[in-house]
Amino acid sequence: MNDLDTVVSKLRDIHEPAAVSFWPLAPGWWALLGLLVAVPLLILGWRALRRRAKPARREALRELHQLREDYAKHGNVLRAVSEISMLIRRTCLARYPRADVAGLTGEAWLAFLDETGRTREFSTGAGRVLVSAPYQNRADTDVDALVGVTTKWLFAAK
């Protein structure tokens, strides 16, 4: 035998590589699994926050409806405006930080309501009466318009 035969006899046969294991997972699969866990958790958290905000809104709407019915019975505009103003104030104190809401009066209060309700109806519309009517002896105010503005605000408030 010559040197070539010796070298050839030492060669091993061709072998296939080992099958690719499914474990450990590639980074892309880990990212996909993370998304599959994170997205439902985020959705559940978002729904819980929304669900927690709805009872307060529902209660405020129920009370606003009751105030409107009371106004239909007694017809006292000043009392109705004052009660609606207090309802809005309580709702704001429940929904927003006390430090941001409690000290607001006058134009700043109306601007806050416009900003949070995404409207201009408090500073330029029917809601403007909230600044002056509670302090007057007599008011010519469209209570139904104020109830409408308040209802829109309750639904639109951030």
N, C-alpha and C positions, 0 to 999 in steps of 0.2 A: 504494500500500500504506500501510496505516496502522500506527500504532505497535504495535498488537496483533499484526498479522501479522509484523512484524519480530521481536517477542519470541518468538512461537511458532516462527518459522523457526530461531531460535537454540537451541531446546530439543533435547536429544538423546533418542533413543528409549530406552525402558525396556530395561534389561539385567539379566540374572540375575547373582547373586553367584557368585564363583569356588567351585568344588567344595571341600569341606572336605578337607584333606590328612590322611592318616593319620600323617604325621610333621611335627613332633615329637609324641610321644605325650603324652597328658594325664596329669596327676599320678596319677590312679587306676590307670592302666595300668602306670606305673612301680612303684607300690606292689605291684600284683599280680605283676609280674615279679620284684620283690625277694623276695616270699614264695615264689614258685616256685623260686627259687634257694636261699633260706635254709632252708626246711623240709627238703628232702632233705639238706643239709649238716648240719643239727642231728640228724637221724635217724641219719646215718652216724657222726657223732661219738659219739652216745649208744650206738650198737651197738658201736663200737670200745671204749668204756670198759667195757661189759658183757662183751665178749669177753675183754678183758684181765684182768678179775676172775675169770672162770670157771676158767681153768687152775689158779690158786692154790686155789680151792675144791675143784676136782676132785682135786688132789694131796693136799689135807688129808683129804678123804673117803677116798681110797685108803689113805692112811697110817692113818687111824682104823680102817678095815676090817682092815688088817694087824695093828694092835695088838689088836683084838678076837680075831682068830684066834690070835695069840701067847698071849693070856691063856687061851684055851681049852686050849692045850697045856700051859702052865706053871702056871696056876692061882694065881699070885702076885698078890694084890689090890694090895698096896702098889706093886709094880712097874708094874702096869697103870695105876693112878691117877696115879702119877708121870709116866709116859710120855704119858698123855692131857693132863695139866696142861702138860707141855712143848710138846705139839703145839698146844694152844690159845694158849699164850704166843707161840710162833713165828708162828702165823697172825696174831695181833694185831699183832705187830711188823712183819709184812709188809704188813698192810692199813691200819694207822693210824699217825699220826706217833709216832715213838719217844718224844718228850717226853711224850706223853699216856699212854703205856702202860708204859714200862719201869719206872717207879718205883711202880707200883700193887701193893699187897699187901693181904692180909686182906679186910676188909669192902669196902674201896674197890675191890679187884680184882673181887669178886663183883658189886658194884653196876655196875661198868663192863660186865661181861659181860651182866648183866640188861638194861642200857640198850641196848647194841648189838645184843643178840639179841631185844629186845622180849619179854622173859619175866621171870618171877620165880623160875625154877627153879634159879638158881645161889645166890641168897641164902636161899631158903626150901625148896628141893627137893634133888634128888639131886646137884646141882652143888656144894652146900655143902661136900662132902667135899674139894674142891680146896684149901681153906684149911688143913685139919688133917691129912689122911691122909698126905701126903708126908713128914711129920715124926714119924709114929708108928711104933712097932715092929710094931704089929698093927692091922689095920682090918677091920671088918665092913661092907663096902660092896657095894652092888649095882652091879657094874661095867657090866652091861647097861643099867641105868637111866642111868648116867653117859654111856655111849656114846650113848644115845638123846638125852639133853639136849645133848650136844656136836654131834650130827648136826643137830638142830633149830637150834642156834646158828649152825652153819656156813651153813645155808640162809637164816636170817633176818637175819644180821648186816648192819648198814648199811654 
